Amino acid sequence: MRTAVVVGAGIGGLAAAGALARAGWKVTLLEREDRLRPGRAAMVLWPNGVRALRALGLAGGLDSISTAVPPAGIRRPDGTWLVQPGVSEVESPPVVVHREGLHDAFIAGLGEQVDVRGGIEVKSARVSRDRPAVGDGRVTFEADLVVAADGADSAIRRRLVAGSTFASAGYAAWRAVIPWFRAPELPDGVPPHGETLGGGQRFEYHSLGERGLYWVATVPGALRPEPPAGQLALLRRWFAGWHPPVGQLLAATEADDLVQEPVGEVTPMPDSFGVPCGPGGYALVGDAAHAMPHHLAQGASLALEDVATLQTALVGGALGPALLEYGRLRRARIARVLQQSKKAAAVLQPRGRLTRVNPRNLDRAAAAATEWAGPTG
Ligand SMILES: Cc1cc2nc3c(=O)[nH]c(=O)nc-3n(C[C@H](O)[C@H](O)[C@H](O)COP(=O)(O)OP(=O)(O)OC[C@H]3O[C@@H](n4cnc5c(N)ncnc54)[C@H](O)[C@@H]3O)c2cc1C
């Protein structure tokens, strides 16, 4: 029986561990947190992410936990329109989904066979003629395949790709879900989804239906050292005077709802996301391979594409060539999305004054990022 160690139990790692176990691998899943917990926020899933979920057999309950996001337009902080709603021509709009719902689907997808070890922070990765192995300084885990799904600051990627680091894009971001029992009623005429740009800042919100309200705020600058209550006070100040419902959403948010995250990208991007090692090898998936700013909201969808592609590449045959094929397919695809992300960045987070937004440029970037030929293309 082939063996795999998956490092990191985020979306990429959970999807990979389940896919490998279902394909008959003996899987050990290592996570530095003590237990497997869903991310506290929500996220947008584009049709390519939904297709990847389907390829992984995990899309079954998606309709019941997701809400469609119609083209909602883009506003200035005073409420006037930069892009009128409905002007966008994105053919297949995305859905928004609470992380808890996705997490439950992934945990169910692990089945009974995955050996889950919490509290293990991988610090080293062996690259030699032997099989790959990772360790936390106390225990070594060896396997035919190691899947590095340990996020943007991946210790395994740093070992495999000399000089690779996660570099800030000069922004910090906050996400929060206001649970339904505390969520404010949206004022009359305020749509359930919206996006506003001004002064280099960006605020996006989505109704999650019965689950509450989700928002994302992006602000120029570094991560804030203050405790969450201090960060919330800053956000209320930075977004003061923005049109409804921005103020209402920030007022209804509690410090515990907040998740602060860096915005940046892996640089240099690895030449390949599949690295043969001895008779086995490493696969980099998700942010560990290619974290990028969230302008196109594609990070999770890309992680799921990675895993669907890896799942297909690993069917039969020797591991080394399968990993090289995986790496080749994913490197080319990610380079294309990164290019679109940079185009979107110039529109959505301009350094100078924002006077107009051409929705066609955003539509083109979103359409190109969403185009994914499937696990073999
Ligand atoms: C503000 C913001 C908004 C976003 N919005 C969206 C969106 O709407 N849609 C979308 O698709 N994407 C979005 N993204 C991106 C998305 O969140 C990420 O791309 C995605 O979560 C990456 O998943 P992952 O599993 O690769 O990594 P992670 O979610 O980072 O998971 C990594 C896991 O590995 C564990 N770990 C880390 N290091 C170690 C170690 N050394 N040993 C053991 N375990 C370790 C961590 O604890 C964690 O559980 C957004 C990102 C930001 C910052």
The ligand as an SDF file (V2000), in Angstrom:
LIG
                    3D

 53 58  0  0  0  0  0  0  0  0999 V2000
   -8.4310   38.4260    3.1610 C   0  0  0  0  0  0  0  0  0  0  0  0
   -8.4460   37.1800    2.3500 C   0  0  0  0  0  0  0  0  0  0  0  0
   -9.6000   36.8360    1.6710 C   0  0  0  0  0  0  0  0  0  0  0  0
   -9.6150   35.6740    0.8900 C   0  0  0  0  0  0  0  0  0  0  0  0
  -10.7590   35.3720    0.2380 N   0  0  0  0  0  0  0  0  0  0  0  0
  -10.7900   34.2610   -0.5280 C   0  0  0  0  0  0  0  0  0  0  0  0
  -11.9780   33.9050   -1.2240 C   0  0  0  0  0  0  0  0  0  0  0  0
  -13.0080   34.5810   -1.1230 O   0  0  0  0  0  0  0  0  0  0  0  0
  -11.9480   32.8010   -2.0030 N   0  0  0  0  0  0  0  0  0  0  0  0
  -10.8280   32.0120   -2.1190 C   0  0  0  0  0  0  0  0  0  0  0  0
  -10.8500   31.0140   -2.8540 O   0  0  0  0  0  0  0  0  0  0  0  0
   -9.7050   32.3160   -1.4610 N   0  0  0  0  0  0  0  0  0  0  0  0
   -9.6560   33.4060   -0.6660 C   0  0  0  0  0  0  0  0  0  0  0  0
   -8.5270   33.7020    0.0250 N   0  0  0  0  0  0  0  0  0  0  0  0
   -7.3710   32.7680   -0.0620 C   0  0  0  0  0  0  0  0  0  0  0  0
   -7.6300   31.4990    0.7140 C   0  0  0  0  0  0  0  0  0  0  0  0
   -8.0340   31.7940    2.0350 O   0  0  0  0  0  0  0  0  0  0  0  0
   -6.3680   30.6420    0.7450 C   0  0  0  0  0  0  0  0  0  0  0  0
   -5.8170   30.5790   -0.5530 O   0  0  0  0  0  0  0  0  0  0  0  0
   -6.6760   29.2220    1.2020 C   0  0  0  0  0  0  0  0  0  0  0  0
   -7.2750   29.2320    2.4710 O   0  0  0  0  0  0  0  0  0  0  0  0
   -5.3850   28.4140    1.2430 C   0  0  0  0  0  0  0  0  0  0  0  0
   -5.6330   27.1600    1.8090 O   0  0  0  0  0  0  0  0  0  0  0  0
   -4.4190   26.2000    2.1680 P   0  0  0  0  0  0  0  0  0  0  0  0
   -5.0200   24.9400    2.6660 O   0  0  0  0  0  0  0  0  0  0  0  0
   -3.4760   26.1390    1.0350 O   0  0  0  0  0  0  0  0  0  0  0  0
   -3.6040   26.9450    3.3270 O   0  0  0  0  0  0  0  0  0  0  0  0
   -4.0860   27.3400    4.8040 P   0  0  0  0  0  0  0  0  0  0  0  0
   -5.5310   27.6140    4.8620 O   0  0  0  0  0  0  0  0  0  0  0  0
   -3.1480   28.4200    5.2480 O   0  0  0  0  0  0  0  0  0  0  0  0
   -3.8030   26.0210    5.6790 O   0  0  0  0  0  0  0  0  0  0  0  0
   -2.5150   25.6760    6.0780 C   0  0  0  0  0  0  0  0  0  0  0  0
   -2.6440   24.7270    7.2660 C   0  0  0  0  0  0  0  0  0  0  0  0
   -1.3460   24.2310    7.5900 O   0  0  0  0  0  0  0  0  0  0  0  0
   -1.0990   24.3590    8.9790 C   0  0  0  0  0  0  0  0  0  0  0  0
    0.3460   24.5320    9.1010 N   0  0  0  0  0  0  0  0  0  0  0  0
    1.0810   25.6140    8.7570 C   0  0  0  0  0  0  0  0  0  0  0  0
    2.3940   25.3810    8.9720 N   0  0  0  0  0  0  0  0  0  0  0  0
    2.4790   24.1290    9.4530 C   0  0  0  0  0  0  0  0  0  0  0  0
    3.5770   23.3000    9.8440 C   0  0  0  0  0  0  0  0  0  0  0  0
    4.8410   23.7470    9.7770 N   0  0  0  0  0  0  0  0  0  0  0  0
    3.3220   22.0580   10.2950 N   0  0  0  0  0  0  0  0  0  0  0  0
    2.0390   21.5790   10.3670 C   0  0  0  0  0  0  0  0  0  0  0  0
    0.9640   22.3210    9.9990 N   0  0  0  0  0  0  0  0  0  0  0  0
    1.1840   23.5730    9.5420 C   0  0  0  0  0  0  0  0  0  0  0  0
   -1.8980   25.5730    9.3910 C   0  0  0  0  0  0  0  0  0  0  0  0
   -2.1810   25.5660   10.7630 O   0  0  0  0  0  0  0  0  0  0  0  0
   -3.1490   25.4030    8.5250 C   0  0  0  0  0  0  0  0  0  0  0  0
   -4.0960   24.5630    9.1450 O   0  0  0  0  0  0  0  0  0  0  0  0
   -8.4650   34.8580    0.8010 C   0  0  0  0  0  0  0  0  0  0  0  0
   -7.3080   35.2040    1.4900 C   0  0  0  0  0  0  0  0  0  0  0  0
   -7.2870   36.3510    2.2570 C   0  0  0  0  0  0  0  0  0  0  0  0
   -6.0300   36.7140    3.0060 C   0  0  0  0  0  0  0  0  0  0  0  0
  1  2  1  0
  2  3  1  0
  2 52  2  0
  3  4  2  0
  4  5  1  0
  4 50  1  0
  5  6  2  0
  6  7  1  0
  6 13  1  0
  7  8  2  0
  7  9  1  0
  9 10  1  0
 10 11  2  0
 10 12  1  0
 12 13  2  0
 13 14  1  0
 14 15  1  0
 14 50  1  0
 15 16  1  0
 16 17  1  0
 16 18  1  0
 18 19  1  0
 18 20  1  0
 20 21  1  0
 20 22  1  0
 22 23  1  0
 23 24  1  0
 24 25  2  0
 24 26  1  0
 24 27  1  0
 27 28  1  0
 28 29  2  0
 28 30  1  0
 28 31  1  0
 31 32  1  0
 32 33  1  0
 33 34  1  0
 33 48  1  0
 34 35  1  0
 35 36  1  0
 35 46  1  0
 36 37  1  0
 36 45  1  0
 37 38  2  0
 38 39  1  0
 39 40  1  0
 39 45  2  0
 40 41  1  0
 40 42  2  0
 42 43  1  0
 43 44  2  0
 44 45  1  0
 46 47  1  0
 46 48  1  0
 48 49  1  0
 50 51  2  0
 51 52  1  0
 52 53  1  0
M  END
$$$$
